[in-house]
Amino acid sequence: MADERGRAVPSGRLSRLGAFGRLAGGVAGGMVAEGARRIAGGERPTVANLLLTPGNIGRVADQLSHLRGAAMKLGQMISMDAGDVLPPELSSILARLRENAHHMPPDQLKGVLEREWGRDWRRRFAKFGAGPVAAASIGQVHRANTHDGRELAVKVQYPGVAESIDADVDNVATLLRVSRLLPEGLDLAPLLAEAKRQLREEADYGREGEMMTRYGALLEGEADFVVPRLDREFTTDRVLAMSWEEGRPVEALADQPQEVRDDAMRSLIALVLRELFEFGLMQTDPNFANYRWRPDTGQIVLLDFGAARPVAPETARSYRAVLAAGLDGDLDRVREALVEAGFVGRSAVERHRAAVDRMLGAVLAEMNRPGPFDFGDRSFVGVIRDEAMAMAQDKATWHLPPADALFVQRKVSGTALLAARLKARVDVKSLIGKHRAVDAPGTVG
């Protein structure tokens, strides 16, 4: 839960750099203490053993949550994207970053709104909720009512977030490098550049408002989904105003009957496939907080379009090739399609062919089993985790897929994670089959 008293966001470059310094110092201190404890117990711990302790990961999670912005967003991305491959202890601790962040104290919020709307901004509202209804990595959301009866959700960006993106990304990358969790020869530059570009776009609320409007047009008339309407009067580059849309947290579906859970996830999985193969536009942030569920209608409310981005036609073609081979149960074609698309490095396949084939075989067996795919049955995940962890020890074969594919895969993985949380059963094979022979989408600018 967010701290009800609020916690000021460090907005200056020096204050944020100092926070990273304190984080590094705290982690180093934790490593020394843990190392001494283990050595006294007769162990010979490795650097990785000392770094990935609950105490150190807790320090990282808490400090990134305090910094918010790009730092917290990157932590969220790591926790979502790594999914089942992360050790359970690490995964559960990083999952804290998917929960509400601390929010701004009242004085800091007032300063932001006066800069964006002017000193008399309160007169423009019949009611403006002083406490946020949600707080996340880049901004916090308030509920408001206008004098003419509009009920709005107003997202207010934390001060300094947009200006600190480059430095935050570089600082997180430095923490990863000095931790020795990344091989020295791995070229992070393309991914870091893309992460900075993506985060700059997410910090541009004017752009997000236009993406929300465009996405709403694509789903106009759809019975399964609700997209908020942009309110241009109160939207600026740092404040985003939209229609207030009621809904419960999507995790509330976990307590519903099987068919209700199945219907919701069928709609969401079908939407991902449409984004990839039909729209050419994808909202690439699958954080659970970006979905709300309406029990009375079964509709899903879609939120947060800062991460909406065009899908390159070549990325859609690559996914189609992989999925078509998977539908045919052709392991050799799947493997080659993954390498050709850049999803898997050729050196990894050459050095670990048997392990790669065991992972792919486990997935294909589940994918082509008769009947709906049971996301609640995680028996095959152990095979993938064990093989992936063993391969990860060979850092010479580490490989970064194309940035565009990474963002798409983030949405795919996050959607599967939600389906697993809800223990949904969905005939994924038939949904994929509908897009097997469809022409690649045009780009959406």
C-alpha positions in Angstrom: 0.0 0.0 0.0 1.1 3.6 -0.6 2.2 5.6 2.4 -0.8 7.6 3.5 1.4 10.5 4.6 3.2 10.7 1.3 6.8 10.7 0.5 8.4 13.5 -1.5 9.9 12.5 -4.8 13.6 13.4 -5.2 13.3 15.8 -8.2 16.8 17.2 -8.6 19.6 15.5 -10.4 21.9 15.6 -7.3 19.3 14.4 -4.9 18.5 11.4 -7.2 22.2 10.6 -7.7 22.6 10.7 -3.9 19.7 8.2 -3.5 21.5 5.8 -5.9 24.7 6.3 -3.9 22.9 5.4 -0.6 21.4 2.4 -2.3 24.8 1.2 -3.5 26.2 1.7 0.0 23.4 -0.1 1.6 23.7 -3.1 -0.7 27.5 -3.2 -0.2 27.0 -3.1 3.6 24.5 -5.9 3.3 26.9 -8.0 1.3 29.7 -7.5 3.8 27.4 -8.5 6.7 26.0 -11.5 4.9 29.4 -12.6 3.8 30.7 -12.5 7.3 27.8 -14.5 8.6 28.2 -17.2 5.9 32.0 -17.5 6.3 31.5 -17.9 10.0 29.2 -20.7 9.2 31.8 -22.5 7.1 30.4 -21.4 3.7 32.3 -20.0 0.7 29.7 -17.6 -0.8 29.9 -16.2 -4.3 29.3 -12.5 -5.1 25.9 -13.5 -6.6 24.9 -15.3 -3.4 25.7 -12.3 -1.4 24.0 -9.8 -3.7 20.7 -11.7 -4.2 19.7 -11.9 -0.5 16.2 -10.9 0.6 17.7 -8.0 2.5 19.6 -6.6 -0.4 16.7 -7.0 -2.9 14.4 -5.4 -0.3 16.8 -2.4 -0.2 16.7 -2.1 -4.0 12.9 -2.5 -4.2 12.4 0.1 -1.5 14.8 2.7 -2.9 13.5 2.3 -6.5 9.9 2.7 -5.1 11.1 5.9 -3.4 12.8 7.3 -6.5 9.9 6.3 -8.8 10.2 7.4 -12.4 12.5 5.5 -14.7 14.3 3.7 -11.8 11.0 2.1 -10.5 9.8 1.4 -14.0 12.9 -0.5 -14.9 12.5 -2.6 -11.7 8.9 -3.3 -12.7 10.0 -4.4 -16.1 12.6 -6.8 -14.8 10.1 -8.3 -12.4 7.4 -8.7 -15.1 9.6 -9.8 -18.0 11.7 -12.4 -16.2 8.5 -14.1 -15.0 9.0 -17.7 -14.0 12.7 -17.8 -14.8 13.7 -15.7 -11.7 14.3 -17.5 -8.4 11.1 -17.5 -6.4 12.6 -15.4 -3.6 13.8 -12.7 -6.0 10.6 -12.7 -8.0 8.4 -12.3 -4.9 10.4 -9.3 -3.6 10.6 -7.5 -6.9 6.9 -8.0 -7.3 6.6 -5.2 -4.6 7.4 -2.8 -7.4 4.2 -3.7 -9.2 2.2 -2.5 -6.2 1.4 1.1 -5.4 4.3 3.5 -5.0 4.6 6.2 -2.3 2.6 9.3 -3.3 3.5 13.0 -3.2 2.8 14.9 0.0 0.2 17.7 -0.4 2.7 20.6 -0.7 4.5 18.9 -3.6 1.3 18.1 -5.4 0.1 21.6 -5.0 3.3 23.0 -6.6 2.9 20.7 -9.6 -0.7 21.6 -10.2 0.0 25.3 -9.8 2.7 25.1 -12.5 0.4 23.2 -14.9 -3.0 24.9 -14.2 -2.2 28.2 -12.5 -2.7 29.3 -8.9 -6.5 29.4 -9.0 -6.9 25.8 -10.3 -9.1 24.7 -7.5 -11.9 27.0 -8.6 -12.2 25.0 -11.8 -13.5 22.0 -9.9 -16.6 21.3 -7.9 -14.5 18.6 -6.1 -10.9 17.5 -6.3 -9.8 14.5 -4.2 -6.8 15.5 -2.2 -5.6 12.0 -1.6 -4.6 9.9 -4.7 -6.7 6.8 -5.6 -3.5 5.2 -7.1 0.2 5.9 -7.2 2.6 4.3 -9.7 6.1 4.8 -11.1 5.6 8.0 -13.1 2.5 9.6 -11.6 -0.4 9.4 -9.2 -4.2 9.5 -10.0 -6.8 11.8 -8.3 -10.6 11.7 -8.7 -12.2 15.0 -9.6 -15.6 16.5 -10.5 -16.1 19.6 -12.7 -18.8 22.2 -12.3 -20.6 20.9 -15.4 -20.9 17.4 -14.1 -17.9 15.6 -15.6 -16.3 12.9 -13.4 -12.6 12.7 -14.1 -9.5 10.7 -13.4 -6.5 13.1 -13.2 -3.0 11.7 -13.5 -0.4 14.0 -12.1 3.3 13.4 -13.0 5.9 13.4 -10.3 8.3 16.4 -10.5 11.6 15.7 -12.1 10.7 12.4 -13.5 10.9 13.4 -17.2 14.2 15.3 -16.7 15.9 12.4 -14.8 15.1 9.6 -17.3 18.6 9.4 -18.9 20.4 9.5 -15.6 18.2 7.0 -13.9 18.5 4.5 -16.7 22.3 4.9 -16.7 22.4 4.5 -12.9 20.3 1.3 -13.0 22.5 -0.1 -15.7 25.6 0.7 -13.6 24.2 -1.1 -10.6 23.6 -4.2 -12.8 27.1 -4.0 -14.2 28.9 -3.6 -10.8 26.8 -6.4 -9.4 28.5 -8.7 -11.9 25.1 -10.1 -12.9 25.8 -9.0 -16.5 28.6 -10.3 -18.7 31.2 -7.7 -19.6 30.9 -8.2 -23.3 27.1 -7.8 -23.4 26.2 -4.6 -25.4 23.4 -2.9 -23.5 23.6 0.4 -25.4 20.8 -0.4 -27.9 18.5 -1.6 -25.2 19.3 1.4 -22.9 18.7 3.8 -25.8 15.3 2.2 -26.5 14.4 2.2 -22.8 15.2 5.9 -22.6 13.1 6.7 -25.7 10.2 4.6 -24.4 10.3 6.3 -21.0 10.4 9.7 -22.5 7.3 8.9 -24.4 5.6 7.6 -21.3 6.4 10.9 -19.5 4.7 12.9 -22.3 1.1 12.9 -21.1 0.0 14.9 -24.2 1.2 11.9 -26.3 -0.4 9.4 -24.0 -3.7 11.2 -24.4 -3.5 11.0 -28.2 -2.6 7.3 -28.0 -5.6 6.7 -25.6 -7.9 8.4 -28.2 -6.4 6.4 -31.0 -6.8 3.1 -29.1 -10.3 4.0 -28.2 -11.2 4.5 -31.9 -9.7 1.0 -32.7 -12.0 -0.6 -30.1 -15.1 1.6 -30.7 -18.2 -0.5 -30.5 -16.4 -3.5 -28.9 -18.5 -5.0 -26.1 -15.6 -6.5 -24.2 -13.6 -3.4 -23.4 -13.9 0.2 -22.2 -11.3 2.9 -23.0 -11.4 6.2 -21.0 -12.2 9.4 -23.0 -9.5 12.1 -23.0 -10.5 15.4 -21.4 -8.5 18.0 -23.3 -9.4 21.0 -21.1 -7.3 19.7 -18.2 -4.6 17.8 -20.1 -1.0 19.1 -20.3 2.4 17.5 -20.9 2.5 16.7 -17.2 -1.2 16.2 -16.3 -3.5 13.8 -18.0 -7.3 14.1 -17.5 -9.8 11.5 -18.7 -13.2 10.1 -17.9 -13.5 8.3 -14.7 -14.3 4.6 -15.4 -15.5 2.4 -12.6 -14.1 -1.1 -12.1 -12.6 -3.5 -9.6 -8.9 -4.6 -9.6 -8.5 -7.3 -12.3 -7.1 -9.7 -9.6 -10.6 -9.7 -8.1 -11.4 -12.1 -11.0 -9.5 -14.8 -9.1 -12.5 -15.4 -6.8 -14.9 -15.8 -9.7 -16.2 -19.0 -11.3 -14.0 -20.7 -13.8 -16.1 -19.6 -16.8 -15.9 -15.9 -15.8 -12.1 -16.0 -15.5 -11.8 -17.9 -18.8 -14.0 -15.3 -20.6 -12.0 -12.4 -19.3 -8.6 -13.9 -20.3 -9.9 -15.1 -23.7 -10.8 -11.5 -24.4 -7.4 -10.2 -23.2 -5.4 -12.8 -25.2 -7.4 -12.1 -28.3 -6.7 -8.4 -27.8 -3.0 -9.0 -27.7 -3.1 -10.9 -30.9 -5.2 -8.2 -32.6 -2.7 -5.6 -31.4 0.2 -7.6 -32.9 -1.4 -8.8 -36.2 -4.3 -6.4 -36.9 -3.8 -3.0 -35.2 -0.1 -2.6 -35.6 -0.3 -0.7 -32.3 0.3 -2.3 -28.9 0.0 -1.1 -25.3 3.2 -2.7 -24.1 2.8 -2.3 -20.3 1.0 -5.4 -18.9 1.0 -4.2 -15.3 -2.1 -5.7 -13.6 -3.0 -2.2 -12.4 -3.7 -1.2 -16.0 -6.8 -3.4 -16.1 -10.0 -3.0 -14.2 -13.0 -5.4 -14.3 -16.7 -4.6 -14.2 -18.6 -7.5 -12.5 -22.0 -6.3 -13.8 -21.0 -6.4 -17.5 -17.9 -8.5 -17.6 -16.1 -5.7 -19.4 -12.4 -4.9 -18.9 -11.4 -1.3 -18.5 -8.1 -0.5 -20.2 -5.9 2.1 -18.6 -2.5 3.7 -19.1 -1.5 4.2 -22.8 1.9 5.8 -22.2 3.6 2.6 -23.3 1.4 2.3 -26.5 3.7 2.0 -29.5 3.6 0.9 -33.1 4.5 -2.7 -33.9 7.0 -3.0 -36.7 5.7 -5.2 -39.6 8.9 -7.3 -39.4 8.2 -8.0 -35.7 4.7 -9.2 -36.5 6.0 -11.4 -39.3 8.5 -12.9 -37.0 5.9 -13.8 -34.4 3.6 -15.2 -37.1 6.4 -17.5 -38.3 7.2 -18.7 -34.8 3.5 -19.3 -34.0 2.8 -21.0 -37.3 5.6 -23.5 -36.7 4.4 -24.0 -33.2 0.8 -24.8 -34.4 2.4 -27.4 -36.7 4.4 -28.8 -33.8 7.6 -28.5 -35.8 10.4 -28.0 -33.3 13.1 -27.5 -35.9 11.1 -24.7 -37.6 10.3 -23.1 -34.3 14.0 -23.1 -33.3 15.1 -21.6 -36.6 12.3 -19.0 -36.6 13.4 -17.9 -33.1 17.0 -17.5 -34.2 16.1 -15.7 -37.5 13.9 -13.2 -35.5 16.7 -12.6 -33.1 14.7 -13.9 -30.1 17.4 -16.5 -29.4 21.1 -16.2 -30.2 22.6 -18.6 -32.6 25.5 -19.2 -30.3 23.1 -20.3 -27.5 21.5 -22.9 -29.9 24.9 -24.1 -31.0 26.3 -24.6 -27.5 23.1 -25.7 -25.8 21.0 -27.3 -28.5 19.7 -30.1 -26.2 18.6 -27.6 -23.5 16.9 -25.3 -26.0 15.1 -28.3 -27.6 13.9 -29.5 -24.2 12.4 -26.1 -23.4 10.8 -25.8 -26.8 9.5 -29.3 -26.6 7.9 -28.6 -23.2 6.1 -25.5 -24.7 5.0 -27.3 -27.9 3.6 -30.2 -25.9 1.5 -27.9 -23.9 0.5 -25.7 -26.8 -0.7 -28.7 -28.9 -2.5 -30.6 -26.2 -6.2 -31.1 -27.0 -8.6 -28.7 -25.4 -8.0 -25.3 -23.8 -4.6 -24.3 -22.5 -4.6 -24.5 -18.7 -2.6 -21.5 -17.4 -3.0 -22.8 -13.9 -1.1 -25.9 -14.6 2.5 -24.8 -14.2 4.1 -28.2 -14.4 6.1 -27.4 -17.6 7.5 -24.2 -16.1 9.9 -26.1 -13.9 11.6 -27.6 -17.0 11.9 -24.2 -18.6 13.3 -22.6 -15.4 15.8 -25.3 -14.8 17.1 -25.3 -18.4 17.1 -21.5 -18.6 19.0 -21.1 -15.3 21.6 -23.6 -16.4 22.1 -21.8 -19.8 22.3 -18.5 -18.0 25.5 -19.6 -16.4 27.2 -19.5 -19.8 27.3 -15.7 -20.1 29.2 -16.0 -23.4 25.9 -16.9 -25.1 23.8 -14.1 -23.6 21.9 -12.3 -26.3 19.6 -9.3 -26.4 16.7 -9.6 -28.9 15.7 -6.6 -31.0 14.2 -3.8 -28.8 10.8 -3.9 -30.6 10.4 -7.6 -30.0 11.4 -7.1 -26.3 8.5 -4.7 -25.8 6.0 -7.0 -27.5 7.3 -10.0 -25.6 6.8 -8.0 -22.4 3.1 -7.7 -23.2 2.8 -11.4 -24.1 4.6 -12.5 -21.0 2.7 -10.2 -18.7 -0.6 -11.4 -20.2 0.4 -15.0 -19.6 1.3 -14.1 -16.0 -2.1 -12.6 -15.4 -3.7 -15.8 -16.9 -1.7 -17.9 -14.6 -2.7 -15.8 -11.6 -6.4 -16.3 -12.6 -5.8 -20.0 -13.4 -7.7 -19.4 -16.6 -8.3 -22.0 -19.3 -8.3 -20.7 -22.9 -8.2 -22.3 -26.3 -5.2 -20.3 -27.3 -4.5 -22.5 -30.3 -7.8 -21.5 -32.0 -7.2 -17.8 -31.2 -3.7 -18.0 -32.8 -5.1 -19.9 -35.7 -7.3 -17.0 -36.7 -4.3 -14.9 -37.4 -2.1 -17.5 -39.1 -2.7 -16.4 -42.7 -3.6 -12.7 -42.1 -1.5 -10.1 -43.8 0.9 -8.2 -41.7 -0.6 -5.0 -40.2 0.2 -1.5 -41.4 2.1 0.6 -39.1 0.4 3.1 -36.8 2.3 6.3 -36.3 
